[in-house]
Amino acid sequence: MRLKIENAWLVTMEGEDSLYKGDLLIEHDRIIKRGDCSADEADEVIDGTGFAVLPGLINTHQHSPMSLLRAYSDDLKLMDWLEQKILPAEANMTEEDTRAGARLAMAEMIKSGTTTFADMYIHMSAIAETVEEVGMRASLTRGLVFHEPDGGVRMAEALDLIDQWHGKAEGRITTMFGPHAPYTCPPDALRQVDLQRNGVSPFIFI
């Protein structure tokens, strides 16, 4: 299957010549030609007049299931909002809640032209399954918050996510370790994360 997008503004991100008007020829999931393409080279033609074709946007900070919590008690200071409202609400979220919120967030990202995102949350396997189903790219991590002892549950879930999902969905899913923030991860917890990481996966604060 070959698709031609014609007469569009092509944004190539290649310095001074990054913007010009022309055609794009796509075969399956690969761009195989740009510039002037004849109609007989394609099975389908889209008129791109007035539109721009550019690389997919990347969302580098996402908690996709929180799409369900949008505007929930947004008139509080950060720590009051987090400790009094968000953390208790998240503690009651089921795997299906997480999946529904992730689907909503991915639909919104796709609509905006976002093709890749970094995500940290709970029930991460449900989010990974949704990424695989939807077709996006994602770098996923189980959120690591060390407010109170948890018997190693969060770390075990982080390791399981890495074991089960790194490189899956035709390589579209990568994984990380995700300590939440300096104020939720004391130094000893961060040292534990670094020891577990052992060069296998990066870690990122989100």
Sequence and secondary structure as in RCSB ss.txt:
>XXXX:A:sequence
MRLKIENAWLVTMEGEDSLYKGDLLIEHDRIIKRGDCSADEADEVIDGTGFAVLPGLINTHQHSPMSLLRAYSDD
LKLMDWLEQKILPAEANMTEEDTRAGARLAMAEMIKSGTTTFADMYIHMSAIAETVEEVGMRASLTRGLVFHEPD
GGVRMAEALDLIDQWHGKAEGRITTMFGPHAPYTCPPDALRQVDLQRNGVSPFIFI
>XXXX:A:secstr
 EEEEEEEEEE   GGG EEEEEEEEETTEEEEEE   GGG SEEEE TT EE   EEEEEE GGGGGGTTTTTT
S HHHIIIIIIHHHHHT  HHHHHHHHHHHHHHHHHHTEEEEEEEESSHHHHHHHHHHHT EEEEEEEE  SS  
TTHHHHHHHHHHHHHTTTTTTTEEE BEE  TTTS HHHHHHHHHHHTTSS B   
